[in-house]
Amino acid sequence: MIEISDHKKSAHLYLIPVTLGETDIEKVLPTFNKEIIRNIKYFIVENLRSARRFLKKTEPSIDIDSLVFYELNKHTDFKQIHTYLTPIDKGFNVGIISEAGCPAIADPGADIVAIAQTRNYNIVPLIGPSSILLSLMASGFNGQSFAFNGYLPIDNNERIKKIKLLEQRIYSEHQTQLFIETPYRNIKLVDDIIRTCKPSTKLCIAINITCNDEFIKTLSIKDWKGRLPDMNKKNCIFLLYK
């Protein structure tokens, strides 16, 4: 039988969603999230500056300078991240904040959650926007079977191979395929998709979900030609289906 200390029972690891862009907090995050944030002094964040800005926007009364932040990104020494959870052992709540959307989804926060699971901590995911689910909901594609593939390869040949493989899965497994790209490479990616996929294959392009300039449109590959929206340096997610 696993024994859990009293401190661990009283403290939690909260997964705190962030807006997907310059969206009003009230539009996408429940009031309950604010109440949770008020009671957290320790935060694991992907980007210190944006995390501080998000917290102050969410709850203006917060004393930002009294908070403790641990950065978790590609520059972090992953041999040390287990120490980020030390406050929980002392009875303090810890919050994980991603750069955008839900933490631990296409995000290094997953490594912290994995450690927390092995330590039997209380892990609480809070409600908030996910570009993956919101775009899938609006695409008209199969929501029963789908796969999020993260970023496709940067190398041109490898990327083309990956696009072909994803298209094969659409037809053989009837599975919706989702992926993202660095904003300044969006146009190149879509060009590759249009050149590679069957004319009848369907592509959904979702841009700046939940923001004022939100755009979500599904068309066949042949119908996208000459009708592409402005995607340059914008947050996009792409979906393929038959």
C-alpha positions as a Markdown table, in Angstrom:
| # | Residue | x | y | z |
|---|---|---|---|---|
| 1 | Met | 0.0 | 0.0 | 0.0 |
| 2 | Ile | 1.3 | 3.5 | -1.0 |
| 3 | Glu | 1.7 | 5.9 | 2.0 |
| 4 | Ile | 1.1 | 9.6 | 1.2 |
| 5 | Ser | 2.3 | 12.2 | 3.7 |
| 6 | Asp | -0.1 | 14.8 | 5.2 |
| 7 | His | 1.7 | 17.6 | 3.4 |
| 8 | Lys | 1.2 | 15.9 | 0.0 |
| 9 | Lys | -2.5 | 15.4 | 0.8 |
| 10 | Ser | -3.0 | 19.1 | 1.4 |
| 11 | Ala | -0.9 | 20.4 | -1.4 |
| 12 | His | -1.6 | 20.2 | -5.1 |
| 13 | Leu | 0.0 | 20.5 | -8.5 |
| 14 | Tyr | -2.3 | 22.7 | -10.6 |
| 15 | Leu | -2.2 | 22.7 | -14.4 |
| 16 | Ile | -3.2 | 26.2 | -15.3 |
| 17 | Pro | -4.3 | 27.0 | -18.9 |
| 18 | Val | -3.4 | 30.3 | -20.5 |
| 19 | Thr | -5.2 | 32.3 | -23.2 |
| 20 | Leu | -4.2 | 31.4 | -26.8 |
| 21 | Gly | -3.6 | 35.1 | -27.6 |
| 22 | Glu | -4.7 | 38.6 | -26.6 |
| 23 | Thr | -8.1 | 37.3 | -25.5 |
| 24 | Asp | -10.1 | 38.6 | -22.6 |
| 25 | Ile | -9.6 | 36.3 | -19.6 |
| 26 | Glu | -13.3 | 36.2 | -18.9 |
| 27 | Lys | -14.0 | 34.8 | -22.3 |
| 28 | Val | -12.0 | 31.6 | -22.0 |
| 29 | Leu | -11.1 | 31.0 | -18.3 |
| 30 | Pro | -13.6 | 30.3 | -15.4 |
| 31 | Thr | -13.5 | 32.4 | -12.3 |
| 32 | Phe | -12.5 | 29.3 | -10.3 |
| 33 | Asn | -9.1 | 29.5 | -11.9 |
| 34 | Lys | -8.5 | 32.9 | -10.4 |
| 35 | Glu | -9.4 | 31.6 | -7.0 |
| 36 | Ile | -6.8 | 28.8 | -7.4 |
| 37 | Ile | -4.1 | 31.2 | -8.7 |
| 38 | Arg | -4.6 | 33.5 | -5.6 |
| 39 | Asn | -3.5 | 30.6 | -3.4 |
| 40 | Ile | -0.3 | 29.7 | -5.2 |
| 41 | Lys | 3.1 | 31.1 | -4.5 |
| 42 | Tyr | 5.2 | 28.7 | -6.6 |
| 43 | Phe | 4.9 | 28.5 | -10.4 |
| 44 | Ile | 6.7 | 26.4 | -13.0 |
| 45 | Val | 6.6 | 28.4 | -16.2 |
| 46 | Glu | 7.8 | 28.1 | -19.8 |
| 47 | Asn | 8.6 | 31.8 | -20.1 |
| 48 | Leu | 9.0 | 34.0 | -17.1 |
| 49 | Arg | 8.0 | 37.3 | -18.7 |
| 50 | Ser | 4.8 | 36.1 | -20.3 |
| 51 | Ala | 3.8 | 34.1 | -17.2 |
| 52 | Arg | 4.1 | 37.2 | -15.0 |
| 53 | Arg | 2.1 | 39.2 | -17.5 |
| 54 | Phe | -0.6 | 36.5 | -17.6 |
| 55 | Leu | -0.9 | 36.2 | -13.8 |
| 56 | Lys | -1.2 | 40.0 | -13.4 |
| 57 | Lys | -3.8 | 40.2 | -16.1 |
| 58 | Thr | -5.7 | 37.3 | -14.5 |
| 59 | Glu | -5.6 | 38.7 | -11.0 |
| 60 | Pro | -4.4 | 42.3 | -10.7 |
| 61 | Ser | -4.2 | 42.1 | -6.9 |
| 62 | Ile | -1.4 | 39.5 | -7.0 |
| 63 | Asp | 2.0 | 40.7 | -5.6 |
| 64 | Ile | 4.1 | 39.3 | -8.5 |
| 65 | Asp | 7.4 | 40.0 | -6.6 |
| 66 | Ser | 6.4 | 37.7 | -3.8 |
| 67 | Leu | 6.0 | 34.7 | -6.1 |
| 68 | Val | 8.7 | 32.1 | -6.8 |
| 69 | Phe | 9.2 | 31.1 | -10.5 |
| 70 | Tyr | 10.9 | 28.0 | -11.9 |
| 71 | Glu | 11.6 | 28.1 | -15.7 |
| 72 | Leu | 11.0 | 25.0 | -17.7 |
| 73 | Asn | 11.9 | 25.2 | -21.3 |
| 74 | Lys | 14.6 | 23.9 | -23.8 |
| 75 | His | 17.3 | 25.7 | -21.8 |
| 76 | Thr | 16.4 | 23.9 | -18.5 |
| 77 | Asp | 18.7 | 21.3 | -17.0 |
| 78 | Phe | 16.2 | 18.4 | -16.8 |
| 79 | Lys | 18.3 | 16.7 | -14.1 |
| 80 | Gln | 17.1 | 19.5 | -11.8 |
| 81 | Ile | 13.4 | 19.8 | -12.6 |
| 82 | His | 12.4 | 17.3 | -9.8 |
| 83 | Thr | 13.4 | 20.0 | -7.3 |
| 84 | Tyr | 10.7 | 22.3 | -8.7 |
| 85 | Leu | 8.2 | 20.1 | -6.8 |
| 86 | Thr | 9.9 | 20.5 | -3.5 |
| 87 | Pro | 7.2 | 23.0 | -2.2 |
| 88 | Ile | 4.6 | 20.3 | -2.4 |
| 89 | Asp | 6.5 | 18.2 | 0.1 |
| 90 | Lys | 6.3 | 21.2 | 2.4 |
| 91 | Gly | 2.6 | 21.7 | 2.0 |
| 92 | Phe | 2.5 | 24.4 | -0.7 |
| 93 | Asn | 0.6 | 24.3 | -3.9 |
| 94 | Val | 2.5 | 24.6 | -7.2 |
| 95 | Gly | 1.1 | 25.8 | -10.5 |
| 96 | Ile | 2.3 | 24.9 | -14.0 |
| 97 | Ile | 1.8 | 27.6 | -16.7 |
| 98 | Ser | 2.5 | 27.0 | -20.4 |
| 99 | Glu | 3.3 | 29.7 | -23.0 |
| 100 | Ala | -0.2 | 29.3 | -24.4 |
| 101 | Gly | -3.1 | 26.9 | -24.0 |
| 102 | Cys | -3.1 | 23.9 | -21.7 |
| 103 | Pro | 0.1 | 22.9 | -19.9 |
| 104 | Ala | 1.6 | 19.5 | -20.6 |
| 105 | Ile | 0.1 | 19.3 | -24.1 |
| 106 | Ala | 2.9 | 19.7 | -26.6 |
| 107 | Asp | 4.7 | 21.3 | -23.7 |
| 108 | Pro | 7.6 | 20.5 | -21.4 |
| 109 | Gly | 5.3 | 20.6 | -18.4 |
| 110 | Ala | 4.5 | 17.0 | -19.2 |
| 111 | Asp | 7.9 | 16.0 | -17.7 |
| 112 | Ile | 7.0 | 17.6 | -14.4 |
| 113 | Val | 3.6 | 15.9 | -14.3 |
| 114 | Ala | 5.2 | 12.5 | -15.0 |
| 115 | Ile | 7.5 | 13.1 | -11.9 |
| 116 | Ala | 4.5 | 14.2 | -9.8 |
| 117 | Gln | 2.6 | 11.0 | -10.8 |
| 118 | Thr | 5.5 | 8.8 | -9.6 |
| 119 | Arg | 5.4 | 10.7 | -6.3 |
| 120 | Asn | 1.7 | 10.3 | -5.8 |
| 121 | Tyr | 1.0 | 14.0 | -5.7 |
| 122 | Asn | -2.4 | 15.5 | -6.1 |
| 123 | Ile | -2.6 | 16.7 | -9.8 |
| 124 | Val | -5.4 | 19.0 | -10.8 |
| 125 | Pro | -6.0 | 20.0 | -14.4 |
| 126 | Leu | -7.9 | 23.2 | -14.7 |
| 127 | Ile | -10.3 | 24.1 | -17.5 |
| 128 | Gly | -9.1 | 26.3 | -20.3 |
| 129 | Pro | -8.7 | 26.7 | -24.1 |
| 130 | Ser | -6.9 | 24.0 | -26.2 |
| 131 | Ser | -6.3 | 24.8 | -29.8 |
| 132 | Ile | -6.2 | 21.1 | -30.5 |
| 133 | Leu | -9.7 | 20.4 | -29.3 |
| 134 | Leu | -11.3 | 23.7 | -30.4 |
| 135 | Ser | -10.0 | 23.3 | -34.0 |
| 136 | Leu | -11.1 | 19.7 | -34.1 |
| 137 | Met | -14.6 | 20.7 | -32.9 |
| 138 | Ala | -14.9 | 23.3 | -35.7 |
| 139 | Ser | -13.3 | 21.4 | -38.5 |
| 140 | Gly | -16.1 | 18.9 | -39.3 |
| 141 | Phe | -13.5 | 16.1 | -39.2 |
| 142 | Asn | -13.5 | 12.8 | -37.3 |
| 143 | Gly | -13.5 | 13.6 | -33.5 |
| 144 | Gln | -13.8 | 9.9 | -32.6 |
| 145 | Ser | -10.2 | 9.1 | -33.8 |
| 146 | Phe | -7.6 | 11.7 | -34.2 |
| 147 | Ala | -3.8 | 12.2 | -33.6 |
| 148 | Phe | -1.9 | 15.3 | -32.7 |
| 149 | Asn | 1.5 | 15.2 | -34.3 |
| 150 | Gly | 3.1 | 18.3 | -33.0 |
| 151 | Tyr | 5.7 | 19.9 | -35.3 |
| 152 | Leu | 6.5 | 18.3 | -38.6 |
| 153 | Pro | 10.2 | 17.8 | -39.7 |
| 154 | Ile | 12.1 | 20.9 | -40.7 |
| 155 | Asp | 14.0 | 19.1 | -43.4 |
| 156 | Asn | 12.0 | 19.5 | -46.7 |
| 157 | Asn | 12.3 | 15.8 | -47.8 |
| 158 | Glu | 11.5 | 14.5 | -44.3 |
| 159 | Arg | 8.5 | 16.9 | -44.1 |
| 160 | Ile | 7.1 | 15.7 | -47.4 |
| 161 | Lys | 7.5 | 12.0 | -46.3 |
| 162 | Lys | 5.6 | 12.9 | -43.1 |
| 163 | Ile | 2.8 | 14.6 | -44.9 |
| 164 | Lys | 2.4 | 11.6 | -47.2 |
| 165 | Leu | 2.3 | 9.2 | -44.2 |
| 166 | Leu | -0.3 | 11.3 | -42.4 |
| 167 | Glu | -2.4 | 11.4 | -45.5 |
| 168 | Gln | -2.2 | 7.6 | -45.7 |
| 169 | Arg | -3.4 | 7.3 | -42.1 |
| 170 | Ile | -6.4 | 9.4 | -43.0 |
| 171 | Tyr | -7.6 | 7.0 | -45.6 |
| 172 | Ser | -6.4 | 3.7 | -44.0 |
| 173 | Glu | -7.4 | 4.4 | -40.4 |
| 174 | His | -10.1 | 7.1 | -40.9 |
| 175 | Gln | -8.1 | 9.2 | -38.4 |
| 176 | Thr | -8.0 | 13.0 | -38.3 |
| 177 | Gln | -4.4 | 14.3 | -38.3 |
| 178 | Leu | -3.5 | 17.5 | -36.5 |
| 179 | Phe | -0.1 | 19.4 | -36.5 |
| 180 | Ile | 1.4 | 22.8 | -35.9 |
| 181 | Glu | 4.2 | 24.9 | -37.2 |
| 182 | Thr | 6.5 | 27.8 | -36.2 |
| 183 | Pro | 4.5 | 30.9 | -37.3 |
| 184 | Tyr | 7.0 | 32.1 | -39.8 |
| 185 | Arg | 7.0 | 28.7 | -41.6 |
| 186 | Asn | 3.2 | 28.4 | -41.9 |
| 187 | Ile | 3.0 | 29.4 | -45.6 |
| 188 | Lys | 5.8 | 27.0 | -46.6 |
| 189 | Leu | 4.1 | 24.2 | -44.8 |
| 190 | Val | 0.7 | 24.8 | -46.4 |
| 191 | Asp | 2.4 | 25.0 | -49.8 |
| 192 | Asp | 4.0 | 21.6 | -49.2 |
| 193 | Ile | 0.6 | 20.2 | -48.2 |
| 194 | Ile | -1.1 | 21.5 | -51.3 |
| 195 | Arg | 1.7 | 20.1 | -53.6 |
| 196 | Thr | 1.8 | 16.7 | -51.8 |
| 197 | Cys | -1.8 | 15.7 | -50.9 |
| 198 | Lys | -4.6 | 14.5 | -53.2 |
| 199 | Pro | -6.9 | 17.2 | -54.5 |
| 200 | Ser | -9.8 | 15.7 | -52.7 |
| 201 | Thr | -8.1 | 15.5 | -49.3 |
| 202 | Lys | -9.5 | 18.1 | -46.9 |
| 203 | Leu | -7.4 | 20.6 | -45.0 |
| 204 | Cys | -8.7 | 22.7 | -42.1 |
| 205 | Ile | -6.7 | 25.9 | -41.3 |
| 206 | Ala | -7.4 | 27.4 | -37.9 |
| 207 | Ile | -5.8 | 30.7 | -37.0 |
| 208 | Asn | -5.7 | 32.7 | -33.7 |
| 209 | Ile | -8.4 | 30.6 | -32.1 |
| 210 | Thr | -10.5 | 32.5 | -29.5 |
| 211 | Cys | -9.0 | 35.9 | -30.6 |
| 212 | Asn | -10.8 | 38.7 | -32.4 |
| 213 | Asp | -9.4 | 37.7 | -35.8 |
| 214 | Glu | -10.1 | 34.0 | -35.4 |
| 215 | Phe | -10.3 | 32.1 | -38.6 |
| 216 | Ile | -11.3 | 28.4 | -39.0 |
| 217 | Lys | -12.0 | 27.0 | -42.5 |
| 218 | Thr | -12.2 | 23.6 | -44.0 |
| 219 | Leu | -11.7 | 23.1 | -47.8 |
| 220 | Ser | -10.4 | 20.4 | -50.1 |
| 221 | Ile | -6.8 | 20.8 | -51.2 |
| 222 | Lys | -7.9 | 21.8 | -54.7 |
| 223 | Asp | -10.2 | 24.5 | -53.3 |
| 224 | Trp | -7.6 | 26.0 | -51.1 |
| 225 | Lys | -5.5 | 27.0 | -54.2 |
| 226 | Gly | -5.6 | 30.7 | -54.6 |
| 227 | Arg | -7.7 | 31.2 | -51.5 |
| 228 | Leu | -5.2 | 30.9 | -48.7 |
| 229 | Pro | -5.7 | 33.3 | -45.7 |
| 230 | Asp | -2.9 | 35.4 | -44.2 |
| 231 | Met | -1.0 | 33.0 | -42.0 |
| 232 | Asn | 2.3 | 34.8 | -41.8 |
| 233 | Lys | 3.6 | 34.9 | -38.2 |
| 234 | Lys | 0.2 | 33.9 | -36.8 |
| 235 | Asn | -0.6 | 31.0 | -34.5 |
| 236 | Cys | -2.1 | 28.3 | -36.6 |
| 237 | Ile | -3.1 | 24.7 | -36.3 |
| 238 | Phe | -3.6 | 22.4 | -39.3 |
| 239 | Leu | -5.9 | 19.4 | -39.7 |
| 240 | Leu | -6.1 | 16.8 | -42.5 |
| 241 | Tyr | -8.9 | 14.4 | -43.2 |
| 242 | Lys | -10.7 | 12.8 | -46.2 |
